[in-house]
Amino acid sequence: MELITLKSSRELDCMRKAGRITAAARKLAGELVAPGVTTLEIDTAVRKFIESQGGKPSFLGYGGFTGSACVSVNDVVIHGIPSKKVVLKEGDIVSVDVGAYVDGFHGDCAATFYCGKVSDEAKRLVEVTEQSFWEAMKFARAGQRVSDISHAVQQYVEKHGYSVVRDFVGHGVGAKLHEAPEVPNYGPAGHGARLMPGMTIAVEPMVCVGGWQVKVLKDGWTTVTADGSLAAHYENTILITDGDPEILTTCD
Protein backbone atom coordinates (compact mmCIF):
# COMPACT_ATOMS: atom_id res chain seq x y z
CA MET A 1 0.00 0.00 0.00
CA GLU A 2 1.34 3.41 -0.96
CA LEU A 3 2.10 5.61 2.04
CA ILE A 4 0.38 8.96 2.54
CA THR A 5 2.94 11.76 2.64
CA LEU A 6 2.64 14.63 5.10
CA LYS A 7 4.18 17.79 3.68
CA SER A 8 6.74 19.94 5.52
CA SER A 9 6.37 23.72 5.73
CA ARG A 10 8.95 24.12 2.94
CA GLU A 11 7.12 21.65 0.74
CA LEU A 12 3.83 23.41 1.41
CA ASP A 13 5.33 26.72 0.30
CA CYS A 14 6.21 25.03 -3.00
CA MET A 15 2.72 23.57 -3.27
CA ARG A 16 1.14 26.97 -2.64
CA LYS A 17 3.18 28.41 -5.49
CA ALA A 18 2.22 25.54 -7.80
CA GLY A 19 -1.40 25.91 -6.69
CA ARG A 20 -1.51 29.64 -7.45
CA ILE A 21 -0.19 29.08 -10.96
CA THR A 22 -2.59 26.18 -11.53
CA ALA A 23 -5.57 28.21 -10.33
CA ALA A 24 -4.57 31.15 -12.52
CA ALA A 25 -4.37 28.80 -15.51
CA ARG A 26 -7.87 27.52 -14.72
CA LYS A 27 -9.16 31.09 -14.53
CA LEU A 28 -7.53 31.94 -17.86
CA ALA A 29 -9.09 28.87 -19.48
CA GLY A 30 -12.52 29.86 -18.21
CA GLU A 31 -12.16 33.36 -19.65
CA LEU A 32 -11.42 31.86 -23.06
CA VAL A 33 -14.55 29.69 -23.18
CA ALA A 34 -16.73 31.23 -25.90
CA PRO A 35 -18.57 30.19 -29.07
CA GLY A 36 -16.17 29.57 -31.97
CA VAL A 37 -13.13 28.83 -29.77
CA THR A 38 -11.50 25.41 -30.15
CA THR A 39 -10.47 23.29 -27.20
CA LEU A 40 -6.94 23.27 -28.64
CA GLU A 41 -6.81 27.07 -28.41
CA ILE A 42 -7.67 26.87 -24.72
CA ASP A 43 -5.05 24.18 -24.22
CA THR A 44 -2.34 26.20 -25.98
CA ALA A 45 -3.07 29.25 -23.84
CA VAL A 46 -2.89 27.16 -20.66
CA ARG A 47 0.46 25.66 -21.66
CA LYS A 48 1.99 29.01 -22.58
CA PHE A 49 0.79 30.59 -19.33
CA ILE A 50 2.12 27.81 -17.08
CA GLU A 51 5.47 27.85 -18.88
CA SER A 52 5.64 31.66 -18.61
CA GLN A 53 5.38 31.25 -14.83
CA GLY A 54 8.33 28.86 -14.72
CA GLY A 55 6.22 25.72 -14.45
CA LYS A 56 5.47 22.68 -16.56
CA PRO A 57 1.96 21.44 -17.41
CA SER A 58 1.44 18.39 -15.20
CA PHE A 59 -0.72 16.60 -17.75
CA LEU A 60 1.42 17.08 -20.86
CA GLY A 61 2.83 13.65 -21.70
CA TYR A 62 1.36 12.11 -18.53
CA GLY A 63 0.63 8.49 -19.47
CA GLY A 64 0.84 9.60 -23.09
CA PHE A 65 -1.75 12.40 -22.80
CA THR A 66 -1.17 14.90 -25.61
CA GLY A 67 -2.64 18.03 -24.05
CA SER A 68 -1.66 20.42 -21.27
CA ALA A 69 -5.25 20.56 -20.04
CA CYS A 70 -8.22 18.24 -20.16
CA VAL A 71 -11.03 20.10 -21.92
CA SER A 72 -14.30 18.19 -21.67
CA VAL A 73 -17.51 19.36 -23.35
CA ASN A 74 -21.12 18.47 -22.39
CA ASP A 75 -21.33 14.66 -21.97
CA VAL A 76 -17.55 14.31 -21.71
CA VAL A 77 -16.96 13.85 -17.97
CA ILE A 78 -13.15 14.08 -17.87
CA HIS A 79 -9.98 13.67 -19.94
CA GLY A 80 -11.21 15.44 -23.06
CA ILE A 81 -8.27 15.65 -25.47
CA PRO A 82 -7.78 19.20 -26.80
CA SER A 83 -8.40 19.39 -30.55
CA LYS A 84 -8.78 21.97 -33.28
CA LYS A 85 -11.76 19.91 -34.45
CA VAL A 86 -13.74 20.54 -31.26
CA VAL A 87 -15.27 23.99 -31.68
CA LEU A 88 -17.30 25.35 -28.78
CA LYS A 89 -20.84 26.50 -29.42
CA GLU A 90 -23.44 28.52 -27.57
CA GLY A 91 -25.00 26.49 -24.76
CA ASP A 92 -22.08 24.12 -24.18
CA ILE A 93 -20.69 23.47 -20.72
CA VAL A 94 -16.94 23.06 -20.70
CA SER A 95 -14.94 21.39 -17.93
CA VAL A 96 -11.27 22.36 -17.80
CA ASP A 97 -8.88 20.35 -15.63
CA VAL A 98 -5.37 21.76 -15.25
CA GLY A 99 -2.20 20.94 -13.37
CA ALA A 100 1.11 22.75 -12.98
CA TYR A 101 4.41 21.28 -11.80
CA VAL A 102 6.51 23.94 -10.08
CA ASP A 103 9.61 23.52 -7.89
CA GLY A 104 9.07 19.79 -7.60
CA PHE A 105 5.37 19.82 -6.68
CA HIS A 106 2.02 19.73 -8.45
CA GLY A 107 -1.17 21.73 -8.24
CA ASP A 108 -4.37 20.22 -9.63
CA CYS A 109 -7.78 21.86 -10.11
CA ALA A 110 -10.80 21.93 -12.40
CA ALA A 111 -14.03 23.81 -13.01
CA THR A 112 -16.92 23.75 -15.46
CA PHE A 113 -17.65 26.92 -17.43
CA TYR A 114 -20.61 28.18 -19.45
CA CYS A 115 -20.21 28.83 -23.16
CA GLY A 116 -22.54 31.75 -23.69
CA LYS A 117 -26.11 31.24 -22.48
CA VAL A 118 -26.76 27.70 -21.23
CA SER A 119 -29.92 25.83 -20.27
CA ASP A 120 -31.33 26.02 -16.76
CA GLU A 121 -30.57 22.30 -16.35
CA ALA A 122 -26.92 22.81 -17.29
CA LYS A 123 -26.60 25.76 -14.94
CA ARG A 124 -28.13 23.84 -12.06
CA LEU A 125 -25.82 20.87 -12.70
CA VAL A 126 -22.72 23.07 -12.60
CA GLU A 127 -23.89 24.82 -9.43
CA VAL A 128 -24.68 21.55 -7.63
CA THR A 129 -21.33 20.07 -8.67
CA GLU A 130 -19.36 23.01 -7.26
CA GLN A 131 -21.45 23.20 -4.11
CA SER A 132 -20.90 19.49 -3.46
CA PHE A 133 -17.19 20.30 -3.19
CA TRP A 134 -17.91 22.93 -0.54
CA GLU A 135 -20.14 20.51 1.34
CA ALA A 136 -17.25 18.05 1.37
CA MET A 137 -14.88 20.73 2.65
CA LYS A 138 -16.81 20.79 5.93
CA PHE A 139 -15.38 17.32 6.62
CA ALA A 140 -11.82 17.99 5.39
CA ARG A 141 -10.51 18.36 8.91
CA ALA A 142 -7.97 16.53 11.04
CA GLY A 143 -9.55 13.53 12.74
CA GLN A 144 -12.20 12.92 10.08
CA ARG A 145 -11.86 10.03 7.64
CA VAL A 146 -11.47 10.19 3.87
CA SER A 147 -14.90 8.69 3.29
CA ASP A 148 -16.53 11.45 5.33
CA ILE A 149 -15.61 13.69 2.37
CA SER A 150 -16.88 11.06 -0.07
CA HIS A 151 -20.19 10.67 1.71
CA ALA A 152 -20.78 14.43 1.87
CA VAL A 153 -20.37 14.74 -1.91
CA GLN A 154 -22.69 11.83 -2.68
CA GLN A 155 -25.35 12.91 -0.23
CA TYR A 156 -25.54 16.47 -1.59
CA VAL A 157 -25.47 15.43 -5.25
CA GLU A 158 -28.11 12.73 -4.93
CA LYS A 159 -30.34 15.00 -2.85
CA HIS A 160 -30.51 17.19 -5.95
CA GLY A 161 -31.37 14.28 -8.26
CA TYR A 162 -27.97 13.80 -9.88
CA SER A 163 -25.40 10.99 -9.72
CA VAL A 164 -21.69 10.86 -8.91
CA VAL A 165 -19.16 9.05 -11.11
CA ARG A 166 -17.70 6.00 -9.39
CA ASP A 167 -15.03 4.85 -11.83
CA PHE A 168 -12.76 7.84 -11.16
CA VAL A 169 -11.82 9.45 -7.86
CA GLY A 170 -9.94 12.28 -6.20
CA HIS A 171 -6.46 11.63 -4.84
CA GLY A 172 -3.47 12.83 -2.90
CA VAL A 173 -1.26 15.43 -4.60
CA GLY A 174 2.36 16.36 -4.01
CA ALA A 175 5.67 15.51 -5.63
CA LYS A 176 3.54 13.10 -7.70
CA LEU A 177 0.39 14.21 -9.48
CA HIS A 178 -1.48 11.20 -8.07
CA GLU A 179 -0.57 10.02 -4.57
CA ALA A 180 -2.32 8.15 -1.78
CA PRO A 181 -5.02 8.30 -0.58
CA GLU A 182 -7.76 7.85 -3.16
CA VAL A 183 -10.71 10.15 -2.44
CA PRO A 184 -13.95 8.72 -3.92
CA ASN A 185 -17.05 10.86 -4.34
CA TYR A 186 -19.38 8.22 -2.91
CA GLY A 187 -19.65 5.71 -0.08
CA PRO A 188 -20.57 5.49 3.59
CA ALA A 189 -18.93 7.80 6.12
CA GLY A 190 -16.40 6.63 8.69
CA HIS A 191 -14.03 4.67 6.45
CA GLY A 192 -10.59 5.13 4.91
CA ALA A 193 -7.51 6.91 6.16
CA ARG A 194 -7.85 9.36 9.01
CA LEU A 195 -7.12 12.92 7.91
CA MET A 196 -4.01 14.49 9.43
CA PRO A 197 -2.41 17.95 9.26
CA GLY A 198 0.03 18.09 6.35
CA MET A 199 -2.04 15.90 4.04
CA THR A 200 -2.67 17.42 0.61
CA ILE A 201 -5.54 16.00 -1.42
CA ALA A 202 -7.52 16.79 -4.56
CA VAL A 203 -11.25 16.65 -3.96
CA GLU A 204 -13.03 16.50 -7.31
CA PRO A 205 -16.73 15.77 -7.67
CA MET A 206 -17.70 14.48 -11.13
CA VAL A 207 -21.46 14.69 -11.48
CA CYS A 208 -23.94 13.48 -14.13
CA VAL A 209 -27.51 14.50 -14.90
CA GLY A 210 -28.35 10.87 -15.65
CA GLY A 211 -26.77 7.65 -14.45
CA TRP A 212 -23.27 7.49 -12.98
CA GLN A 213 -21.96 4.94 -15.48
CA VAL A 214 -19.27 6.14 -17.90
CA LYS A 215 -17.33 4.73 -20.82
CA VAL A 216 -13.86 5.49 -22.17
CA LEU A 217 -13.67 6.07 -25.91
CA LYS A 218 -11.26 4.34 -28.29
CA ASP A 219 -8.61 7.05 -27.80
CA GLY A 220 -8.08 5.62 -24.31
CA TRP A 221 -8.74 8.96 -22.57
CA THR A 222 -12.03 10.65 -23.41
CA THR A 223 -14.55 9.58 -20.77
CA VAL A 224 -18.23 10.17 -21.50
CA THR A 225 -21.49 9.46 -19.72
CA ALA A 226 -22.83 6.09 -20.84
CA ASP A 227 -26.31 7.54 -21.36
CA GLY A 228 -25.17 10.72 -23.13
CA SER A 229 -26.34 13.01 -20.32
CA LEU A 230 -24.54 16.19 -19.32
CA ALA A 231 -21.69 16.03 -16.81
CA ALA A 232 -19.76 18.59 -14.75
CA HIS A 233 -16.48 18.56 -12.81
CA TYR A 234 -15.07 20.74 -10.02
CA GLU A 235 -11.77 20.30 -8.17
CA ASN A 236 -9.30 21.96 -5.85
CA THR A 237 -6.13 20.82 -4.12
CA ILE A 238 -6.56 21.28 -0.39
CA LEU A 239 -4.36 21.07 2.71
CA ILE A 240 -5.53 19.47 5.92
CA THR A 241 -4.51 21.67 8.86
CA ASP A 242 -5.10 21.80 12.62
CA GLY A 243 -8.20 23.87 11.86
CA ASP A 244 -10.05 24.79 8.68
CA PRO A 245 -8.74 23.24 5.43
CA GLU A 246 -6.69 25.50 3.18
CA ILE A 247 -7.35 25.63 -0.56
CA LEU A 248 -3.97 25.55 -2.32
CA THR A 249 -5.34 26.11 -5.81
CA THR A 250 -6.37 29.72 -5.42
CA CYS A 251 -5.14 32.84 -7.17
CA ASP A 252 -7.07 35.35 -5.03
C-alpha positions as CSV (number, residue, x, y, z in Angstrom):
1,M,0.0,0.0,0.0
2,E,1.3,3.4,-1.0
3,L,2.1,5.6,2.0
4,I,0.4,9.0,2.5
5,T,2.9,11.8,2.6
6,L,2.6,14.6,5.1
7,K,4.2,17.8,3.7
8,S,6.7,19.9,5.5
9,S,6.4,23.7,5.7
10,R,9.0,24.1,2.9
11,E,7.1,21.6,0.7
12,L,3.8,23.4,1.4
13,D,5.3,26.7,0.3
14,C,6.2,25.0,-3.0
15,M,2.7,23.6,-3.3
16,R,1.1,27.0,-2.6
17,K,3.2,28.4,-5.5
18,A,2.2,25.5,-7.8
19,G,-1.4,25.9,-6.7
20,R,-1.5,29.6,-7.4
21,I,-0.2,29.1,-11.0
22,T,-2.6,26.2,-11.5
23,A,-5.6,28.2,-10.3
24,A,-4.6,31.1,-12.5
25,A,-4.4,28.8,-15.5
26,R,-7.9,27.5,-14.7
27,K,-9.2,31.1,-14.5
28,L,-7.5,31.9,-17.9
29,A,-9.1,28.9,-19.5
30,G,-12.5,29.9,-18.2
31,E,-12.2,33.4,-19.6
32,L,-11.4,31.9,-23.1
33,V,-14.6,29.7,-23.2
34,A,-16.7,31.2,-25.9
35,P,-18.6,30.2,-29.1
36,G,-16.2,29.6,-32.0
37,V,-13.1,28.8,-29.8
38,T,-11.5,25.4,-30.2
39,T,-10.5,23.3,-27.2
40,L,-6.9,23.3,-28.6
41,E,-6.8,27.1,-28.4
42,I,-7.7,26.9,-24.7
43,D,-5.0,24.2,-24.2
44,T,-2.3,26.2,-26.0
45,A,-3.1,29.3,-23.8
46,V,-2.9,27.2,-20.7
47,R,0.5,25.7,-21.7
48,K,2.0,29.0,-22.6
49,F,0.8,30.6,-19.3
50,I,2.1,27.8,-17.1
51,E,5.5,27.9,-18.9
52,S,5.6,31.7,-18.6
53,Q,5.4,31.3,-14.8
54,G,8.3,28.9,-14.7
55,G,6.2,25.7,-14.4
56,K,5.5,22.7,-16.6
57,P,2.0,21.4,-17.4
58,S,1.4,18.4,-15.2
59,F,-0.7,16.6,-17.8
60,L,1.4,17.1,-20.9
61,G,2.8,13.6,-21.7
62,Y,1.4,12.1,-18.5
63,G,0.6,8.5,-19.5
64,G,0.8,9.6,-23.1
65,F,-1.7,12.4,-22.8
66,T,-1.2,14.9,-25.6
67,G,-2.6,18.0,-24.0
68,S,-1.7,20.4,-21.3
69,A,-5.2,20.6,-20.0
70,C,-8.2,18.2,-20.2
71,V,-11.0,20.1,-21.9
72,S,-14.3,18.2,-21.7
73,V,-17.5,19.4,-23.3
74,N,-21.1,18.5,-22.4
75,D,-21.3,14.7,-22.0
76,V,-17.5,14.3,-21.7
77,V,-17.0,13.9,-18.0
78,I,-13.2,14.1,-17.9
79,H,-10.0,13.7,-19.9
80,G,-11.2,15.4,-23.1
81,I,-8.3,15.7,-25.5
82,P,-7.8,19.2,-26.8
83,S,-8.4,19.4,-30.6
84,K,-8.8,22.0,-33.3
85,K,-11.8,19.9,-34.4
86,V,-13.7,20.5,-31.3
87,V,-15.3,24.0,-31.7
88,L,-17.3,25.4,-28.8
89,K,-20.8,26.5,-29.4
90,E,-23.4,28.5,-27.6
91,G,-25.0,26.5,-24.8
92,D,-22.1,24.1,-24.2
93,I,-20.7,23.5,-20.7
94,V,-16.9,23.1,-20.7
95,S,-14.9,21.4,-17.9
96,V,-11.3,22.4,-17.8
97,D,-8.9,20.3,-15.6
98,V,-5.4,21.8,-15.3
99,G,-2.2,20.9,-13.4
100,A,1.1,22.8,-13.0
101,Y,4.4,21.3,-11.8
102,V,6.5,23.9,-10.1
103,D,9.6,23.5,-7.9
104,G,9.1,19.8,-7.6
105,F,5.4,19.8,-6.7
106,H,2.0,19.7,-8.4
107,G,-1.2,21.7,-8.2
108,D,-4.4,20.2,-9.6
109,C,-7.8,21.9,-10.1
110,A,-10.8,21.9,-12.4
111,A,-14.0,23.8,-13.0
112,T,-16.9,23.8,-15.5
113,F,-17.7,26.9,-17.4
114,Y,-20.6,28.2,-19.5
115,C,-20.2,28.8,-23.2
116,G,-22.5,31.8,-23.7
117,K,-26.1,31.2,-22.5
118,V,-26.8,27.7,-21.2
119,S,-29.9,25.8,-20.3
120,D,-31.3,26.0,-16.8
121,E,-30.6,22.3,-16.3
122,A,-26.9,22.8,-17.3
123,K,-26.6,25.8,-14.9
124,R,-28.1,23.8,-12.1
125,L,-25.8,20.9,-12.7
126,V,-22.7,23.1,-12.6
127,E,-23.9,24.8,-9.4
128,V,-24.7,21.6,-7.6
129,T,-21.3,20.1,-8.7
130,E,-19.4,23.0,-7.3
131,Q,-21.4,23.2,-4.1
132,S,-20.9,19.5,-3.5
133,F,-17.2,20.3,-3.2
134,W,-17.9,22.9,-0.5
135,E,-20.1,20.5,1.3
136,A,-17.3,18.0,1.4
137,M,-14.9,20.7,2.6
138,K,-16.8,20.8,5.9
139,F,-15.4,17.3,6.6
140,A,-11.8,18.0,5.4
141,R,-10.5,18.4,8.9
142,A,-8.0,16.5,11.0
143,G,-9.6,13.5,12.7
144,Q,-12.2,12.9,10.1
145,R,-11.9,10.0,7.6
146,V,-11.5,10.2,3.9
147,S,-14.9,8.7,3.3
148,D,-16.5,11.5,5.3
149,I,-15.6,13.7,2.4
150,S,-16.9,11.1,-0.1
151,H,-20.2,10.7,1.7
152,A,-20.8,14.4,1.9
153,V,-20.4,14.7,-1.9
154,Q,-22.7,11.8,-2.7
155,Q,-25.4,12.9,-0.2
156,Y,-25.5,16.5,-1.6
157,V,-25.5,15.4,-5.3
158,E,-28.1,12.7,-4.9
159,K,-30.3,15.0,-2.8
160,H,-30.5,17.2,-5.9
161,G,-31.4,14.3,-8.3
162,Y,-28.0,13.8,-9.9
163,S,-25.4,11.0,-9.7
164,V,-21.7,10.9,-8.9
165,V,-19.2,9.0,-11.1
166,R,-17.7,6.0,-9.4
167,D,-15.0,4.9,-11.8
168,F,-12.8,7.8,-11.2
169,V,-11.8,9.5,-7.9
170,G,-9.9,12.3,-6.2
171,H,-6.5,11.6,-4.8
172,G,-3.5,12.8,-2.9
173,V,-1.3,15.4,-4.6
174,G,2.4,16.4,-4.0
175,A,5.7,15.5,-5.6
176,K,3.5,13.1,-7.7
177,L,0.4,14.2,-9.5
178,H,-1.5,11.2,-8.1
179,E,-0.6,10.0,-4.6
180,A,-2.3,8.2,-1.8
181,P,-5.0,8.3,-0.6
182,E,-7.8,7.9,-3.2
183,V,-10.7,10.1,-2.4
184,P,-13.9,8.7,-3.9
185,N,-17.1,10.9,-4.3
186,Y,-19.4,8.2,-2.9
187,G,-19.6,5.7,-0.1
188,P,-20.6,5.5,3.6
189,A,-18.9,7.8,6.1
190,G,-16.4,6.6,8.7
191,H,-14.0,4.7,6.5
192,G,-10.6,5.1,4.9
193,A,-7.5,6.9,6.2
194,R,-7.8,9.4,9.0
195,L,-7.1,12.9,7.9
196,M,-4.0,14.5,9.4
197,P,-2.4,17.9,9.3
198,G,0.0,18.1,6.4
199,M,-2.0,15.9,4.0
200,T,-2.7,17.4,0.6
201,I,-5.5,16.0,-1.4
202,A,-7.5,16.8,-4.6
203,V,-11.3,16.7,-4.0
204,E,-13.0,16.5,-7.3
205,P,-16.7,15.8,-7.7
206,M,-17.7,14.5,-11.1
207,V,-21.5,14.7,-11.5
208,C,-23.9,13.5,-14.1
209,V,-27.5,14.5,-14.9
210,G,-28.3,10.9,-15.7
211,G,-26.8,7.6,-14.5
212,W,-23.3,7.5,-13.0
213,Q,-22.0,4.9,-15.5
214,V,-19.3,6.1,-17.9
215,K,-17.3,4.7,-20.8
216,V,-13.9,5.5,-22.2
217,L,-13.7,6.1,-25.9
218,K,-11.3,4.3,-28.3
219,D,-8.6,7.0,-27.8
220,G,-8.1,5.6,-24.3
221,W,-8.7,9.0,-22.6
222,T,-12.0,10.6,-23.4
223,T,-14.6,9.6,-20.8
224,V,-18.2,10.2,-21.5
225,T,-21.5,9.5,-19.7
226,A,-22.8,6.1,-20.8
227,D,-26.3,7.5,-21.4
228,G,-25.2,10.7,-23.1
229,S,-26.3,13.0,-20.3
230,L,-24.5,16.2,-19.3
231,A,-21.7,16.0,-16.8
232,A,-19.8,18.6,-14.8
233,H,-16.5,18.6,-12.8
234,Y,-15.1,20.7,-10.0
235,E,-11.8,20.3,-8.2
236,N,-9.3,22.0,-5.8
237,T,-6.1,20.8,-4.1
238,I,-6.6,21.3,-0.4
239,L,-4.4,21.1,2.7
240,I,-5.5,19.5,5.9
241,T,-4.5,21.7,8.9
242,D,-5.1,21.8,12.6
243,G,-8.2,23.9,11.9
244,D,-10.0,24.8,8.7
245,P,-8.7,23.2,5.4
246,E,-6.7,25.5,3.2
247,I,-7.3,25.6,-0.6
248,L,-4.0,25.6,-2.3
249,T,-5.3,26.1,-5.8
250,T,-6.4,29.7,-5.4
251,C,-5.1,32.8,-7.2
252,D,-7.1,35.4,-5.0
